[in-house]
Each structure stands twice: as structure tokens, then as C-alpha cells.
Amino acid sequence: MASGKKLSDRLRLIADYAIPEQSVATSIYEPILIDVGTDHGLLPRKLLDEGKLSRAILTDVVDGPLSMAKNNLDADLYGDRIELRLGDGLQPLNHAEGDVVVIAGMGGELITHILETDIVKTKSFPRYILQPRNASDILRRFLYDNDFFIIDEGLVLERGKICEVIHCAVREYTTITDVRVTDTAINANNYCDDCGNIDVGEERMVLTGRRYKHDDTCLTDFQITNIHMAQRPQLLKTFIKSKISSLSKARDNILSHARGNQAERLEIMDCEIEEFKRRIACL
Ligand SMILES: C[S@@+](CC[C@H](N)C(=O)[O-])C[C@H]1O[C@@H](n2cnc3c(N)ncnc32)[C@H](O)[C@@H]1O
């Protein structure tokens, strides 16, 4: 089947996480994909063109983007293999009606909000590909607190910006065989003695929520994870450096403008900067 225009690197990575090559090769898995906040609809269209989906459900909270998706998806060609639904987050979906849910190109807090609105419904879908534009630490914290399992993570450049892509599963579904759950997650602990032990726990929970002395506030583990450190994607060094740079700028800003006692905030920032530097030294 014709597979049309090439996807951007960001959408390609999302697509590859959604439908792992291994599952395509075995051809026993033709999942239903849900694209929440689909906008242009290019991701499900490509996967349908590549013959990797049985069906796709596309949602958006705004009518305009949904119409754009409709224009991009020729009804004659796709027939009842696509469905467009208007609505907020997971609200237009029924429980468990898809195999993998993509929520991409939104802020980390918005994605978190979408996931936490109805946690029972959220957990009725086995796998998620999440691509937060920012605040990924808040999202990972939510995943950690709510018993999700991060299968893989990737970094990809789009228009000069590094985008984070998170492939995760609801813990109850971690026995699913269609997903490439490699040893990476398991072996991602103890990536370097200098970085301290990262306790993976009795199962494959790859975020530990390790805190330094500022319980709850030092979120470096939720920004640069042990999957990143184990896989060392090409962009990782640049990504960590950009975090150090923005933290340092924020720190300087506080020092020159702050009113009141900011000592604790500054200490947390210093702790984060130090931790990021230690991670760079491990690469
Ligand atoms: C920047 S676009 C991303 C499009 C596509 N997912 C991508 O990654 O290229 C964000 C889309 O999310 C939609 N959106 C924002 N909040 C939403 C929500 N609460 N529920 C569903 N869609 C939402 C917007 O209308 C917009 O079409």
C-alpha cells in the first residue's frame, strides 16, 4: 500500500514506539491506535498507509484541527478504519477501546491532566506514547506515582528543539508480548558508581524518584532518567547542557532580583545543577 509523505523525525519516533518493528514482523498484531489531540492526523494516516493498524480513532478538543485531520484522511480510502471524535482528552473514548494511545505535542501538565482526569479509564488502555513539549518531569512523576512502567524514552530534534518521547505501559499490562520490552529498562540501574545506585525495585520500575535532601522538590531523576543514561541517545549531552543553562539563568535571575529569603530555592537549584553535571560526566 502506498505510504505517502515521510513523517517528521518526531512523528516517526512516536510511530515506531506505537507499533514496534518486531510486532509488525510477526504480523499477529494489528492494533487500534488512538491519537488524542491529533490536529493534522498525519501520524495515524501514515501508520494506516503502512498497513500497521487495524483502525485509528482520532480526537481533538477543537473542531478546526479535527476538520484538518478529516481533509488529510480520504474517507474513500480509509473507510471505517478511521473515526474522528470531538472532545477533551480521553472523554470521547470508551474504556479499553484501543491498544495504544498517543498524546503528543502538548505541555506536560496538560498531558498529566488528561491522564489523571479519569484514572480508571486511563488505565484501561495498555500503552501510551507521550510527547510532552515541556514539564516532562511533572508527567514522569505522575507516571511513577500511578504505577506506570516506562518502556523506552527517546530524544529527537524538531525545528532546533529537542523533543522528548516517552513510551510507557500500565503496570498491569507489562506482560504484553507485542511490545519490545528489552533488558534496557532492567539494566538501566547502576549506570555509574559516581551517580549513586538507582534502585530499580522488584520489578521493572525504571524511575525511582530518588530525592536528595529536598524531598519532593529535587526532580532531576524525573528529568534525566536512567533509561536516558543507559541508552545515551546522541542528543543527551546537549539536552542536559540546555537544562544546566536554563537553571543557571534562573538562578542568576533570583540572585539579582529576589526579595525575601530564597536560600532554600537556590540550594535546590544548586543541587540540580550539580546532579546534571555529574550525569554529563558519566557520558
Ligand atoms: C500542537 S498540536 C499537536 C498535534 C499532534 N498531536 C502532533 O504531535 O503533531 C496539539 C493539539 O492538541 C489539541 N488539544 C489541546 N488540548 C486538548 C485536549 N484537552 N484534548 C484533546 N486535544 C487537545 C489541540 O487542539 C491541537 O490540535
The ligand as a Gaussian input file, in Angstrom:
#p B3LYP/6-31G(d) Opt

LIG

0 1
 C        0.416000      21.113000      18.747000
 S       -0.924000      20.107000      18.311000
 C       -0.147000      18.524000      18.242000
 C       -0.669000      17.713000      17.097000
 C       -0.120000      16.300000      17.010000
 N       -0.550000      15.506000      18.122000
 C        1.383000      16.322000      16.922000
 O        2.044000      15.904000      17.885000
 O        1.919000      16.746000      15.899000
 C       -1.876000      19.978000      19.785000
 C       -3.309000      19.556000      19.509000
 O       -3.873000      19.133000      20.750000
 C       -5.196000      19.589000      20.817000
 N       -5.590000      19.625000      22.238000
 C       -5.244000      20.516000      23.171000
 N       -5.799000      20.214000      24.352000
 C       -6.514000      19.071000      24.163000
 C       -7.322000      18.259000      24.993000
 N       -7.527000      18.574000      26.285000
 N       -7.905000      17.177000      24.467000
 C       -7.741000      16.859000      23.164000
 N       -6.975000      17.593000      22.323000
 C       -6.377000      18.683000      22.811000
 C       -5.153000      20.942000      20.135000
 O       -6.440000      21.353000      19.695000
 C       -4.180000      20.670000      18.987000
 O       -4.860000      20.263000      17.825000

